[in-house]
Amino acid sequence: MPKTQPYDRPDYTGTLYRTMAPFWEQVADVRDGTAPMRAAGPKYLPKHPLESATAYRNRLKQSTFFNAFDHTLSGIVGMTFRRPPTLGTDVPDAIRGRAEERDPTTDAIIRAAVKGHAENIDHQGTSLDVFLREVFDTAAHKGHALIYVDMPERLRAGSNPDGSANLRDEVEAGIRPYWLKYSPEDIINWRYENSGGVEKLAQLTLRETKLEPVGLYGEQQIVRYRVLRPGAWDLYRLTTDARGEQQVISEGSGTTGLTEIPVTAIYGRKLAELHSAPPLLALSDLNIAHWQLLSDYRHILHVANVPVMVRIGAPPGAPGATGIGPSKIFDVGAGGDLKYVEHRGSAIGAARTELLDIEERMAITGMQLLARSNQVTATATEKILDSAEQSSTLQVMVRSMISGTERALSFHANYLGEKTGGSLNVSANFQGLALDPSKLQTYSQMVAARQMSLVTFWSMMKQHGELPEEFDFELEKRRLEDEAKLLAAAAEDAATASAKTGAKSRPAKPALRPAGPVDANGGSVAVVRPDRGSRLAQTEQRKAGVLRAPKA
């Protein structure tokens, strides 16, 4: 029997797959942090030319990874899903779900409640919003992810008069479409064909890895390959024969009833169909550079903090190095010396400056909005351009998720016999993302100075996610007007009550006292202001006690 060629086996990895694989490995190691970075050894932390194996192992064990990559990626996903995506009203009730409707008069049930498939979209208990978050995370991390809409084999027997199964039979048996997520590492080969001038997916192979029980307590990893074609599928299993060679055997096949392969891709950075690049690949490169420099920096600190003893003028034949302790005697000879030599540490400051520079570049490269304001120094034009570029990148990623999800909804609806799958709504805004306190204060002052309307201010706050989606401008205006009227009436009542109380309790005016000097009996004495130029008049006034003599 002739040996099967590699390209005739379903586990064959395509050319583009092999091109993208190193980038997936790098961003995966970087995101997972210190443990895989240490395990990779010289791949990410090169060994110095004169460094011994023992010294390298010690330096590697002491090195820690500052994971700016994971922090940035988590921030991107978190900002996108600040509010969970929602299904449009055009999505079929079987998928979206429906609340119970009752007659307002009789309270009779008009329409029964329907639990939609979106509450358990993968048949494993995962809701649609959580499922999409995981898909988006993978696409933002590695470049793209795949959603496969699968359908279990339909029932062959049911409650119909002819013995066949109907939709109700399948619903009761749990037979319904469900979604599966695949990372790009598990999309191992594909083929497109031109049909009527349009490139359509003609074949796709997905790798599925699963732990299955063995014996009473054991388990083993099983690898399968699912080959999809329009309207059909085949399943293969990877095994090892008696000679120790890996073989692929068939485990079954089936049909889907669809005219195309029910998969859709979500992209982080699309280069071509099923060909992408990790959006934060440049950040991972900087993070690796930071890992290397931080390792060197810690090593420099260790060397600088440990002084070295030097002996000058040792007698001939003395050992080059010896132990140090209170029971040791060193013979240095005439003119010799014994002293500690310390590292000047001139390189420490430069290394720290370079570390801070890389951290700043990581903040700018990753995402400007996640960096602290005092870490980023850029011109206003640079900030505007950077913001526009980041916004467009993130918005393209979100639009890819929306269009991909709506395509998956279409496949889902097709399985159910529905005409359309409907739409997805995502409330993601990356223009500014949040109002910082200084901007909020400035806009508030503009409203107070009547340089901006209150409605415009509210619109800006709502756009930046500072107000809930259900916030009603007109209703809030009416509430403020009503509160203003109540406050004015209360102030008027308080002023009236205060005026009445003040009139009743006003104290009597005290008797007027003489403003001038008084005599012994308390009577007023007229003060005559003489001509100060007449000394005789002043003398006479003093004698009479009317004009006091000036103090010495």
C-alpha positions as a Python dict, from the first residue, in 0.01 Angstrom:
ca = {
    (1, 'M'): (0, 0, 0),
    (2, 'P'): (155, 330, -108),
    (3, 'K'): (232, 580, 163),
    (4, 'T'): (-12, 871, 184),
    (5, 'Q'): (147, 1202, 89),
    (6, 'P'): (132, 1474, 358),
    (7, 'Y'): (-83, 1699, 140),
    (8, 'D'): (-342, 1421, 103),
    (9, 'R'): (-398, 1395, 477),
    (10, 'P'): (-650, 1614, 665),
    (11, 'D'): (-385, 1709, 923),
    (12, 'Y'): (-179, 1889, 659),
    (13, 'T'): (-91, 2246, 762),
    (14, 'G'): (-114, 2502, 484),
    (15, 'T'): (151, 2753, 378),
    (16, 'L'): (-22, 3055, 532),
    (17, 'Y'): (-73, 2859, 853),
    (18, 'R'): (301, 2797, 882),
    (19, 'T'): (367, 3165, 810),
    (20, 'M'): (140, 3286, 1090),
    (21, 'A'): (228, 3019, 1350),
    (22, 'P'): (546, 3188, 1491),
    (23, 'F'): (353, 3508, 1562),
    (24, 'W'): (79, 3316, 1746),
    (25, 'E'): (342, 3144, 1958),
    (26, 'Q'): (511, 3473, 2046),
    (27, 'V'): (197, 3662, 2151),
    (28, 'A'): (75, 3356, 2343),
    (29, 'D'): (401, 3333, 2541),
    (30, 'V'): (405, 3706, 2609),
    (31, 'R'): (46, 3715, 2728),
    (32, 'D'): (92, 3416, 2960),
    (33, 'G'): (370, 3599, 3141),
    (34, 'T'): (673, 3500, 3345),
    (35, 'A'): (642, 3118, 3344),
    (36, 'P'): (645, 3060, 2965),
    (37, 'M'): (901, 3336, 2916),
    (38, 'R'): (1136, 3160, 3157),
    (39, 'A'): (1061, 2822, 3000),
    (40, 'A'): (1154, 2958, 2655),
    (41, 'G'): (1502, 3039, 2789),
    (42, 'P'): (1739, 3187, 2530),
    (43, 'K'): (1457, 3227, 2276),
    (44, 'Y'): (1350, 3550, 2447),
    (45, 'L'): (1640, 3603, 2695),
    (46, 'P'): (1973, 3549, 2518),
    (47, 'K'): (2270, 3416, 2711),
    (48, 'H'): (2564, 3658, 2737),
    (49, 'P'): (2881, 3547, 2552),
    (50, 'L'): (3096, 3494, 2865),
    (51, 'E'): (2811, 3398, 3096),
    (52, 'S'): (2833, 3051, 3248),
    (53, 'A'): (2539, 2813, 3231),
    (54, 'T'): (2492, 2835, 3609),
    (55, 'A'): (2498, 3215, 3608),
    (56, 'Y'): (2246, 3222, 3321),
    (57, 'R'): (2011, 2984, 3501),
    (58, 'N'): (2028, 3199, 3814),
    (59, 'R'): (1962, 3517, 3616),
    (60, 'L'): (1671, 3352, 3436),
    (61, 'K'): (1515, 3239, 3765),
    (62, 'Q'): (1543, 3590, 3908),
    (63, 'S'): (1392, 3759, 3602),
    (64, 'T'): (1028, 3871, 3620),
    (65, 'F'): (800, 3978, 3334),
    (66, 'F'): (620, 4314, 3331),
    (67, 'N'): (310, 4217, 3132),
    (68, 'A'): (204, 4536, 2954),
    (69, 'F'): (75, 4322, 2664),
    (70, 'D'): (-193, 4142, 2865),
    (71, 'H'): (-291, 4464, 3043),
    (72, 'T'): (-343, 4643, 2711),
    (73, 'L'): (-526, 4353, 2547),
    (74, 'S'): (-760, 4315, 2844),
    (75, 'G'): (-825, 4689, 2828),
    (76, 'I'): (-919, 4674, 2459),
    (77, 'V'): (-1163, 4387, 2520),
    (78, 'G'): (-1302, 4554, 2831),
    (79, 'M'): (-1367, 4881, 2651),
    (80, 'T'): (-1541, 4702, 2365),
    (81, 'F'): (-1771, 4516, 2604),
    (82, 'R'): (-1835, 4795, 2855),
    (83, 'R'): (-2198, 4727, 2771),
    (84, 'P'): (-2298, 4377, 2658),
    (85, 'P'): (-2398, 4351, 2290),
    (86, 'T'): (-2768, 4299, 2230),
    (87, 'L'): (-2968, 4125, 1960),
    (88, 'G'): (-3196, 4334, 1743),
    (89, 'T'): (-3571, 4294, 1740),
    (90, 'D'): (-3538, 4139, 1393),
    (91, 'V'): (-3370, 3830, 1541),
    (92, 'P'): (-3608, 3530, 1553),
    (93, 'D'): (-3766, 3461, 1893),
    (94, 'A'): (-3613, 3111, 1897),
    (95, 'I'): (-3269, 3273, 1909),
    (96, 'R'): (-3333, 3601, 2095),
    (97, 'G'): (-3601, 3480, 2331),
    (98, 'R'): (-3934, 3642, 2416),
    (99, 'A'): (-4098, 3759, 2735),
    (100, 'E'): (-4445, 3645, 2829),
    (101, 'E'): (-4729, 3871, 2708),
    (102, 'R'): (-5057, 3903, 2899),
    (103, 'D'): (-5387, 4075, 2829),
    (104, 'P'): (-5394, 4395, 3042),
    (105, 'T'): (-5765, 4347, 3110),
    (106, 'T'): (-5806, 3975, 3175),
    (107, 'D'): (-5442, 3896, 3259),
    (108, 'A'): (-5469, 3599, 3026),
    (109, 'I'): (-5152, 3481, 2855),
    (110, 'I'): (-5149, 3602, 2496),
    (111, 'R'): (-4804, 3475, 2402),
    (112, 'A'): (-4598, 3234, 2608),
    (113, 'A'): (-4242, 3314, 2706),
    (114, 'V'): (-3967, 3168, 2489),
    (115, 'K'): (-3618, 3095, 2618),
    (116, 'G'): (-3388, 3191, 2335),
    (117, 'H'): (-3085, 2997, 2219),
    (118, 'A'): (-2872, 3307, 2287),
    (119, 'E'): (-2886, 3229, 2659),
    (120, 'N'): (-2696, 2907, 2588),
    (121, 'I'): (-2543, 2965, 2248),
    (122, 'D'): (-2279, 2690, 2262),
    (123, 'H'): (-2494, 2424, 2429),
    (124, 'Q'): (-2248, 2442, 2721),
    (125, 'G'): (-2428, 2713, 2920),
    (126, 'T'): (-2245, 3014, 2771),
    (127, 'S'): (-2454, 3321, 2689),
    (128, 'L'): (-2406, 3498, 2356),
    (129, 'D'): (-2241, 3810, 2504),
    (130, 'V'): (-1985, 3602, 2696),
    (131, 'F'): (-1922, 3383, 2390),
    (132, 'L'): (-1862, 3690, 2169),
    (133, 'R'): (-1627, 3838, 2428),
    (134, 'E'): (-1414, 3521, 2411),
    (135, 'V'): (-1417, 3527, 2030),
    (136, 'F'): (-1322, 3897, 2021),
    (137, 'D'): (-1046, 3837, 2276),
    (138, 'T'): (-894, 3565, 2056),
    (139, 'A'): (-916, 3783, 1744),
    (140, 'A'): (-756, 4080, 1921),
    (141, 'H'): (-487, 3851, 2062),
    (142, 'K'): (-387, 3641, 1762),
    (143, 'G'): (-539, 3810, 1457),
    (144, 'H'): (-862, 3619, 1393),
    (145, 'A'): (-1102, 3360, 1532),
    (146, 'L'): (-1369, 3140, 1377),
    (147, 'I'): (-1732, 3071, 1466),
    (148, 'Y'): (-1871, 2741, 1342),
    (149, 'V'): (-2248, 2695, 1359),
    (150, 'D'): (-2311, 2324, 1402),
    (151, 'M'): (-2634, 2125, 1409),
    (152, 'P'): (-2676, 1781, 1565),
    (153, 'E'): (-2811, 1504, 1347),
    (154, 'R'): (-3185, 1541, 1311),
    (155, 'L'): (-3427, 1291, 1461),
    (156, 'R'): (-3526, 1013, 1227),
    (157, 'A'): (-3846, 929, 1410),
    (158, 'G'): (-4102, 1153, 1577),
    (159, 'S'): (-4467, 1231, 1649),
    (160, 'N'): (-4584, 1300, 1294),
    (161, 'P'): (-4851, 1066, 1157),
    (162, 'D'): (-4597, 918, 918),
    (163, 'G'): (-4353, 861, 1204),
    (164, 'S'): (-4116, 1142, 1109),
    (165, 'A'): (-3997, 1409, 1351),
    (166, 'N'): (-4114, 1769, 1356),
    (167, 'L'): (-3963, 2086, 1503),
    (168, 'R'): (-4134, 2033, 1838),
    (169, 'D'): (-3987, 1685, 1866),
    (170, 'E'): (-3640, 1825, 1804),
    (171, 'V'): (-3687, 2109, 2055),
    (172, 'E'): (-3794, 1863, 2324),
    (173, 'A'): (-3496, 1642, 2242),
    (174, 'G'): (-3256, 1941, 2257),
    (175, 'I'): (-3178, 1916, 1886),
    (176, 'R'): (-3092, 2269, 1782),
    (177, 'P'): (-2804, 2468, 1630),
    (178, 'Y'): (-2513, 2570, 1852),
    (179, 'W'): (-2194, 2770, 1807),
    (180, 'L'): (-1831, 2664, 1845),
    (181, 'K'): (-1523, 2887, 1870),
    (182, 'Y'): (-1191, 2803, 1705),
    (183, 'S'): (-856, 2975, 1753),
    (184, 'P'): (-641, 3031, 1442),
    (185, 'E'): (-402, 2751, 1551),
    (186, 'D'): (-692, 2506, 1500),
    (187, 'I'): (-776, 2625, 1147),
    (188, 'I'): (-505, 2422, 978),
    (189, 'N'): (-589, 2424, 605),
    (190, 'W'): (-850, 2573, 373),
    (191, 'R'): (-929, 2616, 7),
    (192, 'Y'): (-1121, 2881, -185),
    (193, 'E'): (-1273, 2837, -530),
    (194, 'N'): (-1403, 3091, -778),
    (195, 'S'): (-1775, 3060, -836),
    (196, 'G'): (-1934, 3312, -1070),
    (197, 'G'): (-1653, 3559, -1016),
    (198, 'V'): (-1675, 3529, -635),
    (199, 'E'): (-1421, 3352, -416),
    (200, 'K'): (-1607, 3109, -193),
    (201, 'L'): (-1482, 2878, 80),
    (202, 'A'): (-1485, 2528, -69),
    (203, 'Q'): (-1305, 2328, 201),
    (204, 'L'): (-1192, 2386, 558),
    (205, 'T'): (-1020, 2164, 815),
    (206, 'L'): (-1057, 2229, 1187),
    (207, 'R'): (-850, 2059, 1456),
    (208, 'E'): (-1036, 1956, 1772),
    (209, 'T'): (-848, 1852, 2086),
    (210, 'K'): (-1032, 1688, 2373),
    (211, 'L'): (-951, 1497, 2691),
    (212, 'E'): (-1140, 1168, 2706),
    (213, 'P'): (-1160, 925, 3003),
    (214, 'V'): (-950, 610, 3010),
    (215, 'G'): (-1018, 339, 3267),
    (216, 'L'): (-1159, 434, 3605),
    (217, 'Y'): (-959, 754, 3666),
    (218, 'G'): (-730, 817, 3373),
    (219, 'E'): (-763, 1039, 3070),
    (220, 'Q'): (-594, 1089, 2737),
    (221, 'Q'): (-583, 1365, 2480),
    (222, 'I'): (-761, 1287, 2155),
    (223, 'V'): (-703, 1490, 1839),
    (224, 'R'): (-965, 1496, 1564),
    (225, 'Y'): (-990, 1677, 1231),
    (226, 'R'): (-1325, 1801, 1106),
    (227, 'V'): (-1328, 1859, 731),
    (228, 'L'): (-1610, 2086, 613),
    (229, 'R'): (-1745, 2124, 262),
    (230, 'P'): (-2065, 2292, 139),
    (231, 'G'): (-2349, 2072, 262),
    (232, 'A'): (-2126, 1799, 411),
    (233, 'W'): (-1868, 1714, 677),
    (234, 'D'): (-1616, 1438, 755),
    (235, 'L'): (-1454, 1356, 1089),
    (236, 'Y'): (-1109, 1196, 1131),
    (237, 'R'): (-912, 1085, 1433),
    (238, 'L'): (-536, 1090, 1484),
    (239, 'T'): (-398, 756, 1605),
    (240, 'T'): (-62, 581, 1639),
    (241, 'D'): (-11, 246, 1469),
    (242, 'A'): (198, -51, 1585),
    (243, 'R'): (512, 93, 1427),
    (244, 'G'): (471, 418, 1623),
    (245, 'E'): (369, 620, 1319),
    (246, 'Q'): (75, 859, 1332),
    (247, 'Q'): (-220, 776, 1112),
    (248, 'V'): (-554, 947, 1045),
    (249, 'I'): (-864, 726, 1041),
    (250, 'S'): (-1222, 815, 951),
    (251, 'E'): (-1479, 838, 1231),
    (252, 'G'): (-1786, 936, 1031),
    (253, 'S'): (-1945, 1183, 793),
    (254, 'G'): (-2275, 1364, 742),
    (255, 'T'): (-2468, 1640, 569),
    (256, 'T'): (-2575, 1987, 682),
    (257, 'G'): (-2848, 2075, 434),
    (258, 'L'): (-2674, 2409, 368),
    (259, 'T'): (-2531, 2528, 39),
    (260, 'E'): (-2221, 2678, 203),
    (261, 'I'): (-1989, 2604, 492),
    (262, 'P'): (-2149, 2750, 811),
    (263, 'V'): (-1841, 2931, 942),
    (264, 'T'): (-1759, 3298, 983),
    (265, 'A'): (-1431, 3467, 1078),
    (266, 'I'): (-1384, 3756, 1322),
    (267, 'Y'): (-1068, 3956, 1252),
    (268, 'G'): (-834, 4160, 1466),
    (269, 'R'): (-610, 4260, 1176),
    (270, 'K'): (-716, 4108, 847),
    (271, 'L'): (-460, 4061, 567),
    (272, 'A'): (-668, 3826, 350),
    (273, 'E'): (-934, 3559, 396),
    (274, 'L'): (-828, 3351, 699),
    (275, 'H'): (-495, 3534, 691),
    (276, 'S'): (-423, 3787, 965),
    (277, 'A'): (-161, 3930, 1198),
    (278, 'P'): (-187, 3989, 1574),
    (279, 'P'): (-291, 4357, 1618),
    (280, 'L'): (-52, 4399, 1912),
    (281, 'L'): (246, 4217, 1764),
    (282, 'A'): (464, 4533, 1784),
    (283, 'L'): (373, 4567, 2151),
    (284, 'S'): (483, 4208, 2215),
    (285, 'D'): (822, 4291, 2058),
    (286, 'L'): (862, 4587, 2294),
    (287, 'N'): (751, 4377, 2589),
    (288, 'I'): (1020, 4119, 2509),
    (289, 'A'): (1280, 4398, 2485),
    (290, 'H'): (1163, 4519, 2827),
    (291, 'W'): (1198, 4163, 2964),
    (292, 'Q'): (1558, 4148, 2843),
    (293, 'L'): (1652, 4492, 2970),
    (294, 'L'): (1486, 4439, 3307),
    (295, 'S'): (1683, 4118, 3350),
    (296, 'D'): (2008, 4304, 3278),
    (297, 'Y'): (1906, 4588, 3509),
    (298, 'R'): (1842, 4353, 3801),
    (299, 'H'): (2176, 4180, 3732),
    (300, 'I'): (2357, 4517, 3732),
    (301, 'L'): (2196, 4606, 4066),
    (302, 'H'): (2310, 4273, 4209),
    (303, 'V'): (2668, 4328, 4092),
    (304, 'A'): (2674, 4690, 4214),
    (305, 'N'): (2540, 4597, 4559),
    (306, 'V'): (2806, 4331, 4626),
    (307, 'P'): (3157, 4475, 4677),
    (308, 'V'): (3464, 4268, 4582),
    (309, 'M'): (3767, 4229, 4810),
    (310, 'V'): (4101, 4298, 4643),
    (311, 'R'): (4447, 4208, 4776),
    (312, 'I'): (4743, 4405, 4644),
    (313, 'G'): (5100, 4290, 4697),
    (314, 'A'): (5032, 3924, 4778),
    (315, 'P'): (5349, 3719, 4832),
    (316, 'P'): (5457, 3479, 4556),
    (317, 'G'): (5268, 3150, 4560),
    (318, 'A'): (4967, 3290, 4748),
    (319, 'P'): (4627, 3167, 4620),
    (320, 'G'): (4445, 3405, 4392),
    (321, 'A'): (4120, 3386, 4592),
    (322, 'T'): (4054, 3270, 4944),
    (323, 'G'): (3775, 3276, 5200),
    (324, 'I'): (3700, 3578, 5417),
    (325, 'G'): (3633, 3554, 5791),
    (326, 'P'): (3743, 3656, 6139),
    (327, 'S'): (3992, 3367, 6159),
    (328, 'K'): (4168, 3458, 5833),
    (329, 'I'): (4504, 3635, 5807),
    (330, 'F'): (4617, 3798, 5482),
    (331, 'D'): (4981, 3862, 5406),
    (332, 'V'): (5001, 4144, 5152),
    (333, 'G'): (5372, 4216, 5172),
    (334, 'A'): (5548, 4550, 5185),
    (335, 'G'): (5349, 4828, 5020),
    (336, 'G'): (5052, 4598, 4973),
    (337, 'D'): (4685, 4660, 5051),
    (338, 'L'): (4362, 4476, 5127),
    (339, 'K'): (4038, 4654, 5047),
    (340, 'Y'): (3687, 4630, 4903),
    (341, 'V'): (3623, 4755, 4550),
    (342, 'E'): (3271, 4872, 4471),
    (343, 'H'): (3093, 4920, 4137),
    (344, 'R'): (3059, 5285, 4040),
    (345, 'G'): (2703, 5222, 3920),
    (346, 'S'): (2729, 5464, 3630),
    (347, 'A'): (2532, 5226, 3404),
    (348, 'I'): (2241, 5187, 3647),
    (349, 'G'): (2091, 5526, 3570),
    (350, 'A'): (2117, 5473, 3195),
    (351, 'A'): (1952, 5131, 3221),
    (352, 'R'): (1666, 5269, 3427),
    (353, 'T'): (1615, 5553, 3178),
    (354, 'E'): (1597, 5300, 2895),
    (355, 'L'): (1346, 5092, 3091),
    (356, 'L'): (1120, 5393, 3141),
    (357, 'D'): (1155, 5482, 2774),
    (358, 'I'): (1043, 5133, 2667),
    (359, 'E'): (751, 5146, 2910),
    (360, 'E'): (645, 5478, 2758),
    (361, 'R'): (673, 5338, 2407),
    (362, 'M'): (469, 5032, 2512),
    (363, 'A'): (197, 5262, 2647),
    (364, 'I'): (184, 5458, 2322),
    (365, 'T'): (209, 5149, 2099),
    (366, 'G'): (-46, 4948, 2295),
    (367, 'M'): (-314, 5204, 2353),
    (368, 'Q'): (-284, 5570, 2442),
    (369, 'L'): (-591, 5568, 2663),
    (370, 'L'): (-449, 5304, 2897),
    (371, 'A'): (-131, 5500, 2966),
    (372, 'R'): (-96, 5746, 3253),
    (373, 'S'): (-98, 6104, 3129),
    (374, 'N'): (240, 6183, 3288),
    (375, 'Q'): (404, 5895, 3103),
    (376, 'V'): (321, 6013, 2752),
    (377, 'T'): (478, 6323, 2604),
    (378, 'A'): (344, 6394, 2258),
    (379, 'T'): (232, 6697, 2063),
    (380, 'A'): (-137, 6774, 2023),
    (381, 'T'): (-120, 6671, 1656),
    (382, 'E'): (42, 6338, 1745),
    (383, 'K'): (-227, 6269, 2004),
    (384, 'I'): (-504, 6345, 1756),
    (385, 'L'): (-346, 6126, 1486),
    (386, 'D'): (-277, 5843, 1731),
    (387, 'S'): (-632, 5862, 1865),
    (388, 'A'): (-781, 5852, 1515),
    (389, 'E'): (-563, 5556, 1414),
    (390, 'Q'): (-645, 5358, 1730),
    (391, 'S'): (-1011, 5440, 1700),
    (392, 'S'): (-1022, 5324, 1340),
    (393, 'T'): (-839, 5000, 1429),
    (394, 'L'): (-1071, 4922, 1716),
    (395, 'Q'): (-1380, 5018, 1521),
    (396, 'V'): (-1278, 4793, 1232),
    (397, 'M'): (-1239, 4508, 1481),
    (398, 'V'): (-1584, 4578, 1625),
    (399, 'R'): (-1741, 4598, 1279),
    (400, 'S'): (-1580, 4265, 1191),
    (401, 'M'): (-1735, 4113, 1504),
    (402, 'I'): (-2077, 4255, 1419),
    (403, 'S'): (-2076, 4136, 1057),
    (404, 'G'): (-1936, 3795, 1154),
    (405, 'T'): (-2195, 3748, 1427),
    (406, 'E'): (-2480, 3846, 1196),
    (407, 'R'): (-2354, 3592, 944),
    (408, 'A'): (-2352, 3325, 1217),
    (409, 'L'): (-2708, 3429, 1311),
    (410, 'S'): (-2804, 3378, 947),
    (411, 'F'): (-2668, 3021, 949),
    (412, 'H'): (-2846, 2957, 1280),
    (413, 'A'): (-3176, 3085, 1140),
    (414, 'N'): (-3131, 2880, 824),
    (415, 'Y'): (-3110, 2562, 1030),
    (416, 'L'): (-3437, 2664, 1201),
    (417, 'G'): (-3614, 2740, 872),
    (418, 'E'): (-3626, 3115, 944),
    (419, 'K'): (-3585, 3370, 664),
    (420, 'T'): (-3336, 3598, 842),
    (421, 'G'): (-3102, 3584, 1138),
    (422, 'G'): (-3133, 3951, 1231),
    (423, 'S'): (-2881, 4203, 1361),
    (424, 'L'): (-2642, 4265, 1649),
    (425, 'N'): (-2611, 4594, 1837),
    (426, 'V'): (-2281, 4691, 2000),
    (427, 'S'): (-2249, 5011, 2206),
    (428, 'A'): (-1877, 5071, 2166),
    (429, 'N'): (-1740, 5423, 2136),
    (430, 'F'): (-1367, 5489, 2125),
    (431, 'Q'): (-1377, 5865, 2071),
    (432, 'G'): (-1234, 5977, 2401),
    (433, 'L'): (-1378, 5680, 2592),
    (434, 'A'): (-1415, 5878, 2914),
    (435, 'L'): (-1430, 6238, 3031),
    (436, 'D'): (-1143, 6311, 3265),
    (437, 'P'): (-1218, 6541, 3564),
    (438, 'S'): (-1053, 6847, 3405),
    (439, 'K'): (-1265, 6820, 3090),
    (440, 'L'): (-1578, 6758, 3293),
    (441, 'Q'): (-1511, 7069, 3502),
    (442, 'T'): (-1442, 7280, 3192),
    (443, 'Y'): (-1765, 7171, 3024),
    (444, 'S'): (-1960, 7230, 3345),
    (445, 'Q'): (-1824, 7585, 3363),
    (446, 'M'): (-1921, 7641, 2999),
    (447, 'V'): (-2277, 7537, 3081),
    (448, 'A'): (-2283, 7770, 3382),
    (449, 'A'): (-2154, 8059, 3166),
    (450, 'R'): (-2416, 7978, 2900),
    (451, 'Q'): (-2146, 7895, 2646),
    (452, 'M'): (-2291, 7544, 2602),
    (453, 'S'): (-2643, 7411, 2637),
    (454, 'L'): (-2725, 7154, 2902),
    (455, 'V'): (-2856, 6914, 2635),
    (456, 'T'): (-2522, 6931, 2449),
    (457, 'F'): (-2339, 6862, 2775),
    (458, 'W'): (-2560, 6561, 2843),
    (459, 'S'): (-2508, 6436, 2487),
    (460, 'M'): (-2130, 6445, 2533),
    (461, 'M'): (-2154, 6261, 2865),
    (462, 'K'): (-2378, 5995, 2714),
    (463, 'Q'): (-2146, 5955, 2412),
    (464, 'H'): (-1853, 5893, 2646),
    (465, 'G'): (-2047, 5638, 2849),
    (466, 'E'): (-2092, 5860, 3156),
    (467, 'L'): (-2473, 5841, 3136),
    (468, 'P'): (-2691, 5530, 3098),
    (469, 'E'): (-2841, 5441, 2761),
    (470, 'E'): (-3194, 5496, 2895),
    (471, 'F'): (-3117, 5856, 2994),
    (472, 'D'): (-3402, 6081, 2860),
    (473, 'F'): (-3300, 6443, 2789),
    (474, 'E'): (-3653, 6587, 2781),
    (475, 'L'): (-3760, 6404, 3095),
    (476, 'E'): (-3452, 6525, 3280),
    (477, 'K'): (-3518, 6885, 3168),
    (478, 'R'): (-3872, 6869, 3303),
    (479, 'R'): (-3745, 6729, 3631),
    (480, 'L'): (-3492, 7012, 3664),
    (481, 'E'): (-3760, 7273, 3585),
    (482, 'D'): (-3994, 7123, 3844),
    (483, 'E'): (-3716, 7117, 4103),
    (484, 'A'): (-3630, 7479, 4025),
    (485, 'K'): (-3994, 7582, 4080),
    (486, 'L'): (-4009, 7395, 4410),
    (487, 'L'): (-3683, 7551, 4528),
    (488, 'A'): (-3802, 7901, 4432),
    (489, 'A'): (-4132, 7852, 4616),
    (490, 'A'): (-3951, 7719, 4923),
    (491, 'A'): (-3712, 8014, 4921),
    (492, 'E'): (-4001, 8260, 4895),
    (493, 'D'): (-4185, 8096, 5186),
    (494, 'A'): (-3869, 8104, 5396),
    (495, 'A'): (-3816, 8475, 5323),
    (496, 'T'): (-4176, 8560, 5419),
    (497, 'A'): (-4156, 8364, 5744),
    (498, 'S'): (-3825, 8529, 5831),
    (499, 'A'): (-3969, 8877, 5775),
    (500, 'K'): (-4267, 8808, 6006),
    (501, 'T'): (-4051, 8663, 6280),
    (502, 'G'): (-3809, 8954, 6264),
    (503, 'A'): (-4083, 9219, 6309),
    (504, 'K'): (-4214, 9055, 6627),
    (505, 'S'): (-3881, 9000, 6798),
    (506, 'R'): (-3699, 9322, 6702),
    (507, 'P'): (-3535, 9473, 7024),
    (508, 'A'): (-3606, 9834, 7141),
    (509, 'K'): (-3357, 10099, 7047),
    (510, 'P'): (-3125, 10199, 7338),
    (511, 'A'): (-3128, 10555, 7480),
    (512, 'L'): (-2893, 10789, 7311),
    (513, 'R'): (-2589, 10887, 7513),
    (514, 'P'): (-2413, 11218, 7485),
    (515, 'A'): (-2157, 11212, 7213),
    (516, 'G'): (-1937, 11473, 7382),
    (517, 'P'): (-1781, 11511, 7729),
    (518, 'V'): (-1999, 11504, 8043),
    (519, 'D'): (-1984, 11681, 8378),
    (520, 'A'): (-1983, 11524, 8723),
    (521, 'N'): (-2359, 11489, 8718),
    (522, 'G'): (-2364, 11320, 8380),
    (523, 'G'): (-2474, 11630, 8193),
    (524, 'S'): (-2339, 11737, 7860),
    (525, 'V'): (-2073, 11997, 7842),
    (526, 'A'): (-2054, 12210, 7534),
    (527, 'V'): (-1718, 12194, 7370),
    (528, 'V'): (-1605, 12515, 7224),
    (529, 'R'): (-1340, 12476, 6962),
    (530, 'P'): (-1128, 12786, 7011),
    (531, 'D'): (-896, 12939, 6769),
    (532, 'R'): (-595, 12725, 6822),
    (533, 'G'): (-379, 13010, 6717),
    (534, 'S'): (-471, 13205, 7037),
    (535, 'R'): (-258, 13086, 7332),
    (536, 'L'): (-455, 13301, 7575),
    (537, 'A'): (-781, 13139, 7473),
    (538, 'Q'): (-634, 12793, 7511),
    (539, 'T'): (-506, 12873, 7861),
    (540, 'E'): (-844, 12998, 7969),
    (541, 'Q'): (-1010, 12687, 7834),
    (542, 'R'): (-780, 12460, 8033),
    (543, 'K'): (-847, 12650, 8353),
    (544, 'A'): (-1217, 12597, 8302),
    (545, 'G'): (-1156, 12220, 8248),
    (546, 'V'): (-1305, 12227, 7905),
    (547, 'L'): (-986, 12171, 7708),
    (548, 'R'): (-744, 11911, 7834),
    (549, 'A'): (-376, 11980, 7837),
    (550, 'P'): (-176, 11786, 7586),
    (551, 'K'): (13, 11484, 7713),
    (552, 'A'): (385, 11524, 7770),
}
